[in-house]
Amino acid sequence: MTKHSRHERERRTAESERMVEVQRAWEASIPAPVAAEFAREVAVAQTRVYEKQPDMAPGTLPRPPRPGREPKPTKEETRGNRGR
């Protein structure tokens, strides 16, 4: 976790408070029907579920590793039968 100085925390708090003031002033400046429609659209957007797109198209094979970067083969049991 990142530690921030007292000054930094106070600055961020002041910025947040200022943004709330600006947002309230903006909402008060637009007509009520427009504000209601905007609030409804925001609520719909916030409830929307976004699915992460896959990294690759379905059915495509991954690129092979670069030469010299191949994974190590799995170790197999090579110990002989000692003393039996």
N, C-alpha and C positions, 0 to 999 in steps of 0.2 A: 504494500500500500504506500502511496506517495504521501509524504508529509509536506504541508504547505505552511508558510509563515503566517503569522497573525495578520500581517498587512494584506497578504494575498487572499486570505479567507474573508477579511472585511471588504476588500475590493469586489470579490465575487458576489458577496451578499448585497452590496450596494448596486451592482449591475443587475442582479435579479430583481431587486425592488424597483429599479428604474424601468426595467422591461415590463413589469406588471403595470406600472403607471402609464406607460406608452400604450400598452394594449388596451387598457380601460379607456383612455382618451380616444383611441381609434374607434373602439366599439361604440362609444357615445356619439361620435361624429357621423356615423352612417345611419340611414333610416332604419326603423324597427323591422319592417318586413325583410329587408336585405340582411340584417343582422340575424334574424331568425333562420332564414334560408342558409346562411353561411354556417351557423351553429349546427343545423341539421346535417349539412354535408360533412362537417368536421366529425360529428358523432358517427356517421356512417363509415367514414374513412378509418376511424380509430378501431372500429369493430371488425374491419376487414382482416382476413387472415392471409398472410403472404407466405407462399411456399418457396423455399430456396430452389433455384433451378439447378439441375445436375451440372457437374463440371464438364461432362462430355456428352455428346449425342448418344442415344441408345444404340448399342451394337458396335460401337467403335472400340478397337483394341487399344490398350495403353501403349505409349511409345516404349520401345525397349530401352534398357539402361545404356548409358554411354560405355564404350569399350573401357575396360579396366574398373568399372563400377558395378559389375555383376554381383549379386548377393552370394554369400558363401554357401557352399553346399551343406546340407544337413549332415551332422556327424552320425556315422553308423557304428553300431557295436562291432568293433574289430578285435576285441580281446579274445585270445584263444582260450582253450580249455586247459587251464593249468592244473597239473597234478591229478587229473582224473583219468 
